[in-house]
Protein backbone atom coordinates (compact mmCIF):
# COMPACT_ATOMS: atom_id res chain seq x y z
CA UNK A 1 0.00 0.00 0.00
CA UNK A 2 2.67 2.44 1.05
CA UNK A 3 4.66 1.60 -2.06
CA UNK A 4 1.63 2.13 -4.32
CA UNK A 5 0.94 5.49 -2.73
CA UNK A 6 4.51 6.52 -3.26
CA UNK A 7 4.33 5.45 -6.92
CA UNK A 8 1.12 7.40 -7.44
CA UNK A 9 2.70 10.52 -5.89
CA UNK A 10 5.68 10.19 -8.22
CA UNK A 11 3.51 9.78 -11.36
CA UNK A 12 4.32 12.79 -13.61
CA UNK A 13 0.83 12.77 -15.08
CA UNK A 14 -0.61 13.68 -11.71
CA UNK A 15 1.85 16.56 -11.01
CA UNK A 16 0.41 20.06 -11.51
CA UNK A 17 2.21 22.01 -14.26
CA UNK A 18 4.41 24.80 -12.91
CA UNK A 19 4.17 28.31 -14.32
CA UNK A 20 6.29 29.19 -17.37
CA UNK A 21 10.02 29.59 -16.83
CA UNK A 22 10.89 32.99 -15.40
CA UNK A 23 14.36 32.73 -16.85
CA UNK A 24 13.11 32.23 -20.40
CA UNK A 25 10.58 35.06 -20.14
CA UNK A 26 8.01 32.90 -21.98
CA UNK A 27 4.29 33.02 -21.51
CA UNK A 28 2.33 29.96 -22.70
CA UNK A 29 -1.40 30.16 -23.29
CA UNK A 30 -3.78 27.25 -23.53
CA UNK A 31 -5.87 27.10 -26.72
CA UNK A 32 -9.02 28.15 -24.85
CA UNK A 33 -7.19 31.16 -23.33
CA UNK A 34 -5.85 32.12 -26.72
CA UNK A 35 -9.33 31.94 -28.22
CA UNK A 36 -10.85 33.97 -25.40
CA UNK A 37 -8.29 36.80 -25.61
CA UNK A 38 -8.64 37.25 -29.39
CA UNK A 39 -5.14 38.64 -29.72
CA UNK A 40 -4.03 40.70 -32.70
CA UNK A 41 -0.45 40.69 -33.97
CA UNK A 42 1.50 42.94 -36.30
CA UNK A 43 5.06 42.59 -37.60
CA UNK A 44 7.93 44.84 -36.59
CA UNK A 45 8.42 47.13 -39.58
CA UNK A 46 11.55 48.76 -40.93
CA UNK A 47 11.64 52.03 -42.84
CA UNK A 48 11.98 55.78 -42.65
CA UNK A 49 9.81 57.52 -40.06
CA UNK A 50 8.67 61.10 -40.57
CA UNK A 51 8.82 63.11 -37.35
CA UNK A 52 6.24 65.88 -37.09
CA UNK A 53 6.61 68.68 -34.56
CA UNK A 54 4.58 71.87 -34.10
CA UNK A 55 5.68 75.01 -32.28
CA UNK A 56 3.66 78.14 -31.40
CA UNK A 57 4.85 81.32 -33.08
CA UNK A 58 4.05 84.96 -33.86
CA UNK A 59 4.42 86.81 -37.15
CA UNK A 60 6.77 89.79 -37.07
CA UNK A 61 8.02 92.24 -39.65
CA UNK A 62 11.39 91.45 -41.18
CA UNK A 63 13.70 93.50 -38.96
CA UNK A 64 16.11 93.93 -41.88
CA UNK A 65 13.32 95.59 -43.85
CA UNK A 66 11.88 97.76 -41.08
CA UNK A 67 12.82 101.32 -40.17
CA UNK A 68 11.78 103.68 -37.39
CA UNK A 69 11.73 107.15 -38.95
CA UNK A 70 12.87 109.83 -36.51
CA UNK A 71 14.19 113.36 -36.73
CA UNK A 72 17.72 114.44 -35.92
CA UNK A 73 16.62 117.92 -34.89
CA UNK A 74 13.77 119.43 -32.89
CA UNK A 75 11.04 120.96 -35.01
CA UNK A 76 7.37 121.73 -35.59
CA UNK A 77 5.29 119.59 -37.94
CA UNK A 78 4.18 121.66 -40.93
CA UNK A 79 2.45 118.91 -42.92
CA UNK A 80 1.99 115.13 -42.84
CA UNK A 81 1.92 113.59 -46.30
CA UNK A 82 1.17 109.90 -45.59
CA UNK A 83 -1.12 107.83 -43.39
CA UNK A 84 -1.01 104.37 -41.85
CA UNK A 85 -1.34 101.58 -44.40
CA UNK A 86 -0.05 103.65 -47.28
CA UNK A 87 2.59 102.21 -49.59
CA UNK A 88 5.57 104.48 -50.20
CA UNK A 89 8.61 104.45 -52.46
CA UNK A 90 12.16 105.05 -51.35
CA UNK A 91 12.69 108.78 -50.81
CA UNK A 92 8.96 109.58 -50.69
CA UNK A 93 8.09 112.58 -48.51
CA UNK A 94 6.46 111.46 -45.26
CA UNK A 95 6.22 114.79 -43.42
CA UNK A 96 7.73 118.27 -43.37
CA UNK A 97 9.14 119.88 -40.25
CA UNK A 98 10.13 123.48 -39.63
CA UNK A 99 13.07 123.82 -37.25
CA UNK A 100 14.45 126.96 -35.64
CA UNK A 101 17.61 125.03 -34.77
CA UNK A 102 18.02 124.08 -38.41
CA UNK A 103 17.58 127.70 -39.41
CA UNK A 104 20.38 128.69 -37.04
CA UNK A 105 22.63 125.98 -38.47
CA UNK A 106 21.89 127.10 -42.04
CA UNK A 107 22.60 130.70 -41.03
CA UNK A 108 25.96 129.67 -39.56
CA UNK A 109 26.77 127.90 -42.83
CA UNK A 110 25.95 130.99 -44.92
CA UNK A 111 27.95 133.24 -42.57
CA UNK A 112 30.94 130.93 -42.80
CA UNK A 113 30.66 131.01 -46.59
CA UNK A 114 30.58 134.80 -46.58
CA UNK A 115 33.60 135.00 -44.29
CA UNK A 116 35.48 132.58 -46.50
CA UNK A 117 34.74 134.70 -49.57
CA UNK A 118 36.04 137.78 -47.75
CA UNK A 119 39.13 135.89 -46.51
CA UNK A 120 39.93 134.60 -50.01
CA UNK A 121 39.71 138.12 -51.46
CA UNK A 122 41.92 139.43 -48.67
CA UNK A 123 44.46 136.71 -49.36
CA UNK A 124 44.52 137.55 -53.07
CA UNK A 125 45.07 141.24 -52.32
CA UNK A 126 47.81 140.41 -49.86
CA UNK A 127 49.51 138.20 -52.43
CA UNK A 128 49.50 141.03 -54.99
CA UNK A 129 50.88 143.44 -52.41
CA UNK A 130 53.58 140.98 -51.42
CA UNK A 131 54.57 140.48 -55.05
CA UNK A 132 54.96 144.30 -55.30
CA UNK A 133 56.92 144.29 -52.05
CA UNK A 134 54.25 146.41 -50.35
CA UNK A 135 53.77 144.01 -47.38
CA UNK A 136 55.94 141.55 -45.57
CA UNK A 137 55.88 137.78 -45.91
CA UNK A 138 54.55 137.54 -42.35
CA UNK A 139 51.47 139.57 -43.31
CA UNK A 140 50.82 137.35 -46.33
CA UNK A 141 51.07 134.27 -44.15
CA UNK A 142 48.67 135.79 -41.62
CA UNK A 143 46.09 136.39 -44.34
CA UNK A 144 46.58 132.84 -45.65
CA UNK A 145 46.13 131.37 -42.17
CA UNK A 146 42.94 133.42 -41.68
CA UNK A 147 41.60 132.07 -44.98
CA UNK A 148 42.33 128.45 -43.98
CA UNK A 149 40.68 128.98 -40.59
CA UNK A 150 37.48 130.27 -42.16
CA UNK A 151 37.55 127.44 -44.71
CA UNK A 152 37.68 124.94 -41.82
CA UNK A 153 34.75 126.73 -40.18
CA UNK A 154 32.76 126.36 -43.42
CA UNK A 155 33.52 122.63 -43.57
CA UNK A 156 32.44 122.32 -39.94
CA UNK A 157 29.16 124.12 -40.64
CA UNK A 158 28.59 121.91 -43.70
CA UNK A 159 29.28 118.73 -41.71
CA UNK A 160 26.86 119.86 -39.02
CA UNK A 161 24.11 120.25 -41.60
CA UNK A 162 24.84 116.76 -42.91
CA UNK A 163 24.71 115.35 -39.36
CA UNK A 164 21.31 116.99 -38.94
CA UNK A 165 20.10 115.07 -41.98
CA UNK A 166 20.18 117.91 -44.50
CA UNK A 167 20.65 116.35 -47.97
CA UNK A 168 23.43 117.54 -50.25
CA UNK A 169 20.84 118.99 -52.62
CA UNK A 170 19.67 121.39 -49.91
CA UNK A 171 23.26 122.45 -49.18
CA UNK A 172 23.75 123.15 -52.91
CA UNK A 173 20.57 125.23 -52.86
CA UNK A 174 21.92 127.22 -49.92
CA UNK A 175 25.11 127.91 -51.87
CA UNK A 176 23.11 129.04 -54.89
CA UNK A 177 20.18 130.94 -53.41
CA UNK A 178 21.77 132.09 -50.12
CA UNK A 179 18.35 131.92 -48.41
CA UNK A 180 17.34 130.06 -45.24
CA UNK A 181 14.27 127.77 -45.36
CA UNK A 182 14.76 125.79 -42.12
CA UNK A 183 12.55 123.01 -43.50
CA UNK A 184 13.40 119.41 -42.63
CA UNK A 185 11.75 116.72 -44.82
CA UNK A 186 11.20 113.22 -43.43
CA UNK A 187 11.55 110.66 -46.23
CA UNK A 188 10.99 106.93 -46.60
CA UNK A 189 14.26 104.96 -46.33
CA UNK A 190 13.10 102.26 -48.77
CA UNK A 191 10.04 100.90 -50.56
CA UNK A 192 7.49 99.69 -48.05
CA UNK A 193 4.31 100.38 -46.15
CA UNK A 194 3.68 102.82 -43.32
CA UNK A 195 2.58 100.58 -40.44
CA UNK A 196 2.64 103.15 -37.62
CA UNK A 197 2.31 106.94 -37.46
CA UNK A 198 2.88 108.99 -34.31
CA UNK A 199 2.81 112.51 -35.66
CA UNK A 200 0.18 115.22 -36.17
CA UNK A 201 0.27 118.57 -37.83
CA UNK A 202 1.34 121.45 -35.60
CA UNK A 203 2.99 119.44 -32.83
CA UNK A 204 6.59 119.95 -31.83
CA UNK A 205 8.60 116.75 -32.13
CA UNK A 206 11.82 115.82 -30.38
CA UNK A 207 14.77 113.77 -31.51
CA UNK A 208 13.85 110.80 -29.29
CA UNK A 209 10.39 110.31 -30.84
CA UNK A 210 9.56 107.52 -33.33
CA UNK A 211 7.42 109.35 -35.87
CA UNK A 212 6.80 106.65 -38.50
CA UNK A 213 7.49 102.96 -38.93
CA UNK A 214 8.03 101.83 -42.50
CA UNK A 215 8.20 98.10 -43.22
CA UNK A 216 8.59 96.00 -46.32
CA UNK A 217 6.09 93.20 -45.64
CA UNK A 218 6.70 91.19 -48.82
CA UNK A 219 8.89 88.97 -46.64
CA UNK A 220 8.09 88.44 -42.95
CA UNK A 221 9.57 86.62 -39.98
CA UNK A 222 7.73 83.99 -37.96
CA UNK A 223 9.28 83.72 -34.50
CA UNK A 224 8.66 80.54 -32.49
CA UNK A 225 9.88 78.75 -29.36
CA UNK A 226 11.15 75.17 -29.50
CA UNK A 227 11.12 73.00 -26.34
CA UNK A 228 14.48 71.58 -25.31
CA UNK A 229 13.45 68.01 -26.19
CA UNK A 230 12.73 69.00 -29.81
CA UNK A 231 15.89 71.01 -30.50
CA UNK A 232 17.42 68.04 -32.36
CA UNK A 233 14.74 68.30 -35.06
CA UNK A 234 15.72 71.88 -35.98
CA UNK A 235 18.48 73.00 -38.34
CA UNK A 236 19.31 76.19 -40.22
CA UNK A 237 18.09 76.44 -43.85
CA UNK A 238 15.50 73.74 -43.17
CA UNK A 239 12.19 74.07 -45.06
CA UNK A 240 9.11 74.21 -42.81
CA UNK A 241 5.38 74.91 -43.06
CA UNK A 242 3.57 77.74 -41.31
CA UNK A 243 -0.15 77.68 -40.49
CA UNK A 244 -1.93 80.78 -39.21
CA UNK A 245 -5.01 81.00 -37.04
CA UNK A 246 -6.41 83.53 -39.52
CA UNK A 247 -6.03 81.09 -42.44
CA UNK A 248 -6.42 77.60 -40.92
CA UNK A 249 -6.68 75.86 -44.30
CA UNK A 250 -3.71 77.59 -45.93
CA UNK A 251 -0.11 76.42 -45.66
CA UNK A 252 2.76 78.87 -46.10
CA UNK A 253 6.26 77.59 -46.81
CA UNK A 254 9.26 79.18 -45.15
CA UNK A 255 12.95 78.64 -44.40
CA UNK A 256 14.61 78.54 -40.99
CA UNK A 257 17.08 81.44 -41.07
CA UNK A 258 18.06 81.52 -37.41
CA UNK A 259 18.33 78.94 -34.64
CA UNK A 260 18.95 80.20 -31.12
CA UNK A 261 22.29 79.47 -29.49
CA UNK A 262 21.04 79.75 -25.89
CA UNK A 263 17.89 78.38 -24.25
CA UNK A 264 15.65 80.57 -22.16
CA UNK A 265 16.41 79.41 -18.59
CA UNK A 266 12.85 80.13 -17.44
CA UNK A 267 10.91 78.34 -20.21
CA UNK A 268 13.63 75.91 -21.39
CA UNK A 269 12.87 76.82 -24.98
CA UNK A 270 15.02 77.89 -27.91
CA UNK A 271 14.21 80.78 -30.23
CA UNK A 272 13.49 79.95 -33.86
CA UNK A 273 13.11 82.32 -36.82
CA UNK A 274 11.47 81.41 -40.11
CA UNK A 275 11.51 83.69 -43.17
CA UNK A 276 8.27 83.43 -45.14
CA UNK A 277 7.58 85.08 -48.52
CA UNK A 278 4.49 87.26 -48.24
CA UNK A 279 3.82 88.71 -51.72
CA UNK A 280 0.09 89.09 -51.11
CA UNK A 281 0.68 90.45 -47.59
CA UNK A 282 -1.68 87.96 -45.99
CA UNK A 283 0.69 87.50 -43.05
CA UNK A 284 0.51 90.49 -40.77
CA UNK A 285 2.70 91.34 -37.77
CA UNK A 286 1.44 89.95 -34.43
CA UNK A 287 -0.67 87.20 -36.01
CA UNK A 288 -0.59 83.86 -34.18
CA UNK A 289 0.97 81.00 -36.13
CA UNK A 290 2.13 77.40 -35.86
CA UNK A 291 5.50 76.31 -37.25
CA UNK A 292 5.19 72.74 -38.54
CA UNK A 293 8.48 70.84 -38.87
CA UNK A 294 8.96 67.47 -40.55
CA UNK A 295 12.18 65.49 -40.07
CA UNK A 296 12.92 62.06 -41.54
CA UNK A 297 14.66 59.31 -39.55
CA UNK A 298 17.21 56.87 -40.91
CA UNK A 299 15.82 54.44 -43.54
CA UNK A 300 16.51 51.38 -41.36
CA UNK A 301 14.46 52.53 -38.35
CA UNK A 302 12.36 49.82 -36.65
CA UNK A 303 8.90 50.63 -35.34
CA UNK A 304 5.89 49.03 -33.65
CA UNK A 305 2.41 50.35 -32.82
CA UNK A 306 2.12 52.17 -29.53
CA UNK A 307 -0.58 49.66 -28.53
CA UNK A 308 2.06 46.93 -28.47
CA UNK A 309 4.11 48.61 -25.73
CA UNK A 310 3.40 47.95 -22.06
CA UNK A 311 5.02 49.01 -18.79
CA UNK A 312 7.22 46.25 -17.43
CA UNK A 313 8.86 45.86 -14.01
CA UNK A 314 11.86 47.96 -14.95
CA UNK A 315 10.96 49.47 -18.32
CA UNK A 316 8.93 49.06 -21.49
CA UNK A 317 8.09 45.58 -22.85
CA UNK A 318 6.44 44.02 -25.88
CA UNK A 319 5.10 40.50 -26.36
CA UNK A 320 6.76 38.72 -29.27
CA UNK A 321 5.09 35.55 -30.58
CA UNK A 322 7.58 32.68 -30.66
CA UNK A 323 5.06 30.07 -31.84
CA UNK A 324 1.32 29.53 -31.60
CA UNK A 325 0.30 30.20 -28.02
CA UNK A 326 3.86 31.04 -26.86
CA UNK A 327 4.86 34.66 -26.31
CA UNK A 328 8.16 36.11 -25.18
CA UNK A 329 8.05 39.09 -22.83
CA UNK A 330 10.87 41.27 -24.13
CA UNK A 331 12.40 44.49 -22.87
CA UNK A 332 12.69 47.24 -25.51
CA UNK A 333 14.43 50.59 -25.76
CA UNK A 334 12.20 53.15 -27.44
CA UNK A 335 12.83 56.24 -29.50
CA UNK A 336 10.44 58.96 -30.63
CA UNK A 337 6.71 58.55 -30.98
CA UNK A 338 5.35 59.40 -34.41
CA UNK A 339 1.56 59.34 -34.44
CA UNK A 340 0.35 55.86 -33.39
CA UNK A 341 3.74 54.17 -33.82
CA UNK A 342 6.97 54.37 -31.86
CA UNK A 343 10.54 53.80 -32.95
CA UNK A 344 12.29 50.83 -31.31
CA UNK A 345 16.02 51.25 -30.82
CA UNK A 346 16.74 47.89 -29.20
CA UNK A 347 14.89 44.66 -28.35
CA UNK A 348 13.19 43.45 -31.53
CA UNK A 349 14.03 42.46 -35.08
CA UNK A 350 12.29 43.33 -38.32
CA UNK A 351 9.46 40.90 -39.15
CA UNK A 352 8.90 39.61 -35.62
CA UNK A 353 5.22 39.43 -34.66
CA UNK A 354 4.23 41.56 -31.66
CA UNK A 355 0.89 41.63 -29.85
CA UNK A 356 -1.18 44.81 -30.11
CA UNK A 357 -4.76 44.05 -29.11
CA UNK A 358 -4.63 41.99 -25.93
CA UNK A 359 -1.17 43.14 -24.88
CA UNK A 360 -2.53 44.43 -21.58
CA UNK A 361 -4.11 41.05 -20.83
CA UNK A 362 -0.76 39.37 -21.50
CA UNK A 363 0.87 41.84 -19.14
CA UNK A 364 -1.57 40.76 -16.41
CA UNK A 365 -0.67 37.13 -17.08
CA UNK A 366 3.02 38.03 -16.90
CA UNK A 367 2.57 39.66 -13.50
CA UNK A 368 0.38 36.80 -12.26
CA UNK A 369 3.07 34.22 -13.07
CA UNK A 370 5.91 36.55 -12.07
CA UNK A 371 7.64 36.21 -15.42
CA UNK A 372 10.76 38.31 -15.86
CA UNK A 373 11.14 39.92 -19.29
CA UNK A 374 14.04 38.77 -21.46
CA UNK A 375 16.56 41.32 -22.74
C-alpha positions as CSV (number, residue, x, y, z in Angstrom):
1,X,0.0,0.0,0.0
2,X,2.7,2.4,1.0
3,X,4.7,1.6,-2.1
4,X,1.6,2.1,-4.3
5,X,0.9,5.5,-2.7
6,X,4.5,6.5,-3.3
7,X,4.3,5.5,-6.9
8,X,1.1,7.4,-7.4
9,X,2.7,10.5,-5.9
10,X,5.7,10.2,-8.2
11,X,3.5,9.8,-11.4
12,X,4.3,12.8,-13.6
13,X,0.8,12.8,-15.1
14,X,-0.6,13.7,-11.7
15,X,1.8,16.6,-11.0
16,X,0.4,20.1,-11.5
17,X,2.2,22.0,-14.3
18,X,4.4,24.8,-12.9
19,X,4.2,28.3,-14.3
20,X,6.3,29.2,-17.4
21,X,10.0,29.6,-16.8
22,X,10.9,33.0,-15.4
23,X,14.4,32.7,-16.9
24,X,13.1,32.2,-20.4
25,X,10.6,35.1,-20.1
26,X,8.0,32.9,-22.0
27,X,4.3,33.0,-21.5
28,X,2.3,30.0,-22.7
29,X,-1.4,30.2,-23.3
30,X,-3.8,27.2,-23.5
31,X,-5.9,27.1,-26.7
32,X,-9.0,28.1,-24.8
33,X,-7.2,31.2,-23.3
34,X,-5.8,32.1,-26.7
35,X,-9.3,31.9,-28.2
36,X,-10.9,34.0,-25.4
37,X,-8.3,36.8,-25.6
38,X,-8.6,37.2,-29.4
39,X,-5.1,38.6,-29.7
40,X,-4.0,40.7,-32.7
41,X,-0.5,40.7,-34.0
42,X,1.5,42.9,-36.3
43,X,5.1,42.6,-37.6
44,X,7.9,44.8,-36.6
45,X,8.4,47.1,-39.6
46,X,11.6,48.8,-40.9
47,X,11.6,52.0,-42.8
48,X,12.0,55.8,-42.6
49,X,9.8,57.5,-40.1
50,X,8.7,61.1,-40.6
51,X,8.8,63.1,-37.3
52,X,6.2,65.9,-37.1
53,X,6.6,68.7,-34.6
54,X,4.6,71.9,-34.1
55,X,5.7,75.0,-32.3
56,X,3.7,78.1,-31.4
57,X,4.9,81.3,-33.1
58,X,4.0,85.0,-33.9
59,X,4.4,86.8,-37.1
60,X,6.8,89.8,-37.1
61,X,8.0,92.2,-39.6
62,X,11.4,91.5,-41.2
63,X,13.7,93.5,-39.0
64,X,16.1,93.9,-41.9
65,X,13.3,95.6,-43.8
66,X,11.9,97.8,-41.1
67,X,12.8,101.3,-40.2
68,X,11.8,103.7,-37.4
69,X,11.7,107.2,-39.0
70,X,12.9,109.8,-36.5
71,X,14.2,113.4,-36.7
72,X,17.7,114.4,-35.9
73,X,16.6,117.9,-34.9
74,X,13.8,119.4,-32.9
75,X,11.0,121.0,-35.0
76,X,7.4,121.7,-35.6
77,X,5.3,119.6,-37.9
78,X,4.2,121.7,-40.9
79,X,2.4,118.9,-42.9
80,X,2.0,115.1,-42.8
81,X,1.9,113.6,-46.3
82,X,1.2,109.9,-45.6
83,X,-1.1,107.8,-43.4
84,X,-1.0,104.4,-41.9
85,X,-1.3,101.6,-44.4
86,X,-0.1,103.7,-47.3
87,X,2.6,102.2,-49.6
88,X,5.6,104.5,-50.2
89,X,8.6,104.4,-52.5
90,X,12.2,105.0,-51.4
91,X,12.7,108.8,-50.8
92,X,9.0,109.6,-50.7
93,X,8.1,112.6,-48.5
94,X,6.5,111.5,-45.3
95,X,6.2,114.8,-43.4
96,X,7.7,118.3,-43.4
97,X,9.1,119.9,-40.2
98,X,10.1,123.5,-39.6
99,X,13.1,123.8,-37.3
100,X,14.4,127.0,-35.6
101,X,17.6,125.0,-34.8
102,X,18.0,124.1,-38.4
103,X,17.6,127.7,-39.4
104,X,20.4,128.7,-37.0
105,X,22.6,126.0,-38.5
106,X,21.9,127.1,-42.0
107,X,22.6,130.7,-41.0
108,X,26.0,129.7,-39.6
109,X,26.8,127.9,-42.8
110,X,25.9,131.0,-44.9
111,X,27.9,133.2,-42.6
112,X,30.9,130.9,-42.8
113,X,30.7,131.0,-46.6
114,X,30.6,134.8,-46.6
115,X,33.6,135.0,-44.3
116,X,35.5,132.6,-46.5
117,X,34.7,134.7,-49.6
118,X,36.0,137.8,-47.7
119,X,39.1,135.9,-46.5
120,X,39.9,134.6,-50.0
121,X,39.7,138.1,-51.5
122,X,41.9,139.4,-48.7
123,X,44.5,136.7,-49.4
124,X,44.5,137.5,-53.1
125,X,45.1,141.2,-52.3
126,X,47.8,140.4,-49.9
127,X,49.5,138.2,-52.4
128,X,49.5,141.0,-55.0
129,X,50.9,143.4,-52.4
130,X,53.6,141.0,-51.4
131,X,54.6,140.5,-55.1
132,X,55.0,144.3,-55.3
133,X,56.9,144.3,-52.1
134,X,54.3,146.4,-50.3
135,X,53.8,144.0,-47.4
136,X,55.9,141.6,-45.6
137,X,55.9,137.8,-45.9
138,X,54.6,137.5,-42.4
139,X,51.5,139.6,-43.3
140,X,50.8,137.4,-46.3
141,X,51.1,134.3,-44.2
142,X,48.7,135.8,-41.6
143,X,46.1,136.4,-44.3
144,X,46.6,132.8,-45.7
145,X,46.1,131.4,-42.2
146,X,42.9,133.4,-41.7
147,X,41.6,132.1,-45.0
148,X,42.3,128.4,-44.0
149,X,40.7,129.0,-40.6
150,X,37.5,130.3,-42.2
151,X,37.5,127.4,-44.7
152,X,37.7,124.9,-41.8
153,X,34.7,126.7,-40.2
154,X,32.8,126.4,-43.4
155,X,33.5,122.6,-43.6
156,X,32.4,122.3,-39.9
157,X,29.2,124.1,-40.6
158,X,28.6,121.9,-43.7
159,X,29.3,118.7,-41.7
160,X,26.9,119.9,-39.0
161,X,24.1,120.3,-41.6
162,X,24.8,116.8,-42.9
163,X,24.7,115.3,-39.4
164,X,21.3,117.0,-38.9
165,X,20.1,115.1,-42.0
166,X,20.2,117.9,-44.5
167,X,20.7,116.3,-48.0
168,X,23.4,117.5,-50.2
169,X,20.8,119.0,-52.6
170,X,19.7,121.4,-49.9
171,X,23.3,122.5,-49.2
172,X,23.7,123.1,-52.9
173,X,20.6,125.2,-52.9
174,X,21.9,127.2,-49.9
175,X,25.1,127.9,-51.9
176,X,23.1,129.0,-54.9
177,X,20.2,130.9,-53.4
178,X,21.8,132.1,-50.1
179,X,18.3,131.9,-48.4
180,X,17.3,130.1,-45.2
181,X,14.3,127.8,-45.4
182,X,14.8,125.8,-42.1
183,X,12.5,123.0,-43.5
184,X,13.4,119.4,-42.6
185,X,11.8,116.7,-44.8
186,X,11.2,113.2,-43.4
187,X,11.6,110.7,-46.2
188,X,11.0,106.9,-46.6
189,X,14.3,105.0,-46.3
190,X,13.1,102.3,-48.8
191,X,10.0,100.9,-50.6
192,X,7.5,99.7,-48.1
193,X,4.3,100.4,-46.1
194,X,3.7,102.8,-43.3
195,X,2.6,100.6,-40.4
196,X,2.6,103.2,-37.6
197,X,2.3,106.9,-37.5
198,X,2.9,109.0,-34.3
199,X,2.8,112.5,-35.7
200,X,0.2,115.2,-36.2
201,X,0.3,118.6,-37.8
202,X,1.3,121.5,-35.6
203,X,3.0,119.4,-32.8
204,X,6.6,120.0,-31.8
205,X,8.6,116.7,-32.1
206,X,11.8,115.8,-30.4
207,X,14.8,113.8,-31.5
208,X,13.8,110.8,-29.3
209,X,10.4,110.3,-30.8
210,X,9.6,107.5,-33.3
211,X,7.4,109.3,-35.9
212,X,6.8,106.7,-38.5
213,X,7.5,103.0,-38.9
214,X,8.0,101.8,-42.5
215,X,8.2,98.1,-43.2
216,X,8.6,96.0,-46.3
217,X,6.1,93.2,-45.6
218,X,6.7,91.2,-48.8
219,X,8.9,89.0,-46.6
220,X,8.1,88.4,-42.9
221,X,9.6,86.6,-40.0
222,X,7.7,84.0,-38.0
223,X,9.3,83.7,-34.5
224,X,8.7,80.5,-32.5
225,X,9.9,78.7,-29.4
226,X,11.2,75.2,-29.5
227,X,11.1,73.0,-26.3
228,X,14.5,71.6,-25.3
229,X,13.5,68.0,-26.2
230,X,12.7,69.0,-29.8
231,X,15.9,71.0,-30.5
232,X,17.4,68.0,-32.4
233,X,14.7,68.3,-35.1
234,X,15.7,71.9,-36.0
235,X,18.5,73.0,-38.3
236,X,19.3,76.2,-40.2
237,X,18.1,76.4,-43.9
238,X,15.5,73.7,-43.2
239,X,12.2,74.1,-45.1
240,X,9.1,74.2,-42.8
241,X,5.4,74.9,-43.1
242,X,3.6,77.7,-41.3
243,X,-0.1,77.7,-40.5
244,X,-1.9,80.8,-39.2
245,X,-5.0,81.0,-37.0
246,X,-6.4,83.5,-39.5
247,X,-6.0,81.1,-42.4
248,X,-6.4,77.6,-40.9
249,X,-6.7,75.9,-44.3
250,X,-3.7,77.6,-45.9
251,X,-0.1,76.4,-45.7
252,X,2.8,78.9,-46.1
253,X,6.3,77.6,-46.8
254,X,9.3,79.2,-45.1
255,X,12.9,78.6,-44.4
256,X,14.6,78.5,-41.0
257,X,17.1,81.4,-41.1
258,X,18.1,81.5,-37.4
259,X,18.3,78.9,-34.6
260,X,19.0,80.2,-31.1
261,X,22.3,79.5,-29.5
262,X,21.0,79.8,-25.9
263,X,17.9,78.4,-24.2
264,X,15.6,80.6,-22.2
265,X,16.4,79.4,-18.6
266,X,12.9,80.1,-17.4
267,X,10.9,78.3,-20.2
268,X,13.6,75.9,-21.4
269,X,12.9,76.8,-25.0
270,X,15.0,77.9,-27.9
271,X,14.2,80.8,-30.2
272,X,13.5,79.9,-33.9
273,X,13.1,82.3,-36.8
274,X,11.5,81.4,-40.1
275,X,11.5,83.7,-43.2
276,X,8.3,83.4,-45.1
277,X,7.6,85.1,-48.5
278,X,4.5,87.3,-48.2
279,X,3.8,88.7,-51.7
280,X,0.1,89.1,-51.1
281,X,0.7,90.4,-47.6
282,X,-1.7,88.0,-46.0
283,X,0.7,87.5,-43.1
284,X,0.5,90.5,-40.8
285,X,2.7,91.3,-37.8
286,X,1.4,90.0,-34.4
287,X,-0.7,87.2,-36.0
288,X,-0.6,83.9,-34.2
289,X,1.0,81.0,-36.1
290,X,2.1,77.4,-35.9
291,X,5.5,76.3,-37.3
292,X,5.2,72.7,-38.5
293,X,8.5,70.8,-38.9
294,X,9.0,67.5,-40.6
295,X,12.2,65.5,-40.1
296,X,12.9,62.1,-41.5
297,X,14.7,59.3,-39.5
298,X,17.2,56.9,-40.9
299,X,15.8,54.4,-43.5
300,X,16.5,51.4,-41.4
301,X,14.5,52.5,-38.4
302,X,12.4,49.8,-36.6
303,X,8.9,50.6,-35.3
304,X,5.9,49.0,-33.7
305,X,2.4,50.3,-32.8
306,X,2.1,52.2,-29.5
307,X,-0.6,49.7,-28.5
308,X,2.1,46.9,-28.5
309,X,4.1,48.6,-25.7
310,X,3.4,48.0,-22.1
311,X,5.0,49.0,-18.8
312,X,7.2,46.3,-17.4
313,X,8.9,45.9,-14.0
314,X,11.9,48.0,-15.0
315,X,11.0,49.5,-18.3
316,X,8.9,49.1,-21.5
317,X,8.1,45.6,-22.8
318,X,6.4,44.0,-25.9
319,X,5.1,40.5,-26.4
320,X,6.8,38.7,-29.3
321,X,5.1,35.5,-30.6
322,X,7.6,32.7,-30.7
323,X,5.1,30.1,-31.8
324,X,1.3,29.5,-31.6
325,X,0.3,30.2,-28.0
326,X,3.9,31.0,-26.9
327,X,4.9,34.7,-26.3
328,X,8.2,36.1,-25.2
329,X,8.0,39.1,-22.8
330,X,10.9,41.3,-24.1
331,X,12.4,44.5,-22.9
332,X,12.7,47.2,-25.5
333,X,14.4,50.6,-25.8
334,X,12.2,53.1,-27.4
335,X,12.8,56.2,-29.5
336,X,10.4,59.0,-30.6
337,X,6.7,58.5,-31.0
338,X,5.3,59.4,-34.4
339,X,1.6,59.3,-34.4
340,X,0.3,55.9,-33.4
341,X,3.7,54.2,-33.8
342,X,7.0,54.4,-31.9
343,X,10.5,53.8,-32.9
344,X,12.3,50.8,-31.3
345,X,16.0,51.3,-30.8
346,X,16.7,47.9,-29.2
347,X,14.9,44.7,-28.3
348,X,13.2,43.5,-31.5
349,X,14.0,42.5,-35.1
350,X,12.3,43.3,-38.3
351,X,9.5,40.9,-39.2
352,X,8.9,39.6,-35.6
353,X,5.2,39.4,-34.7
354,X,4.2,41.6,-31.7
355,X,0.9,41.6,-29.8
356,X,-1.2,44.8,-30.1
357,X,-4.8,44.1,-29.1
358,X,-4.6,42.0,-25.9
359,X,-1.2,43.1,-24.9
360,X,-2.5,44.4,-21.6
361,X,-4.1,41.0,-20.8
362,X,-0.8,39.4,-21.5
363,X,0.9,41.8,-19.1
364,X,-1.6,40.8,-16.4
365,X,-0.7,37.1,-17.1
366,X,3.0,38.0,-16.9
367,X,2.6,39.7,-13.5
368,X,0.4,36.8,-12.3
369,X,3.1,34.2,-13.1
370,X,5.9,36.6,-12.1
371,X,7.6,36.2,-15.4
372,X,10.8,38.3,-15.9
373,X,11.1,39.9,-19.3
374,X,14.0,38.8,-21.5
375,X,16.6,41.3,-22.7
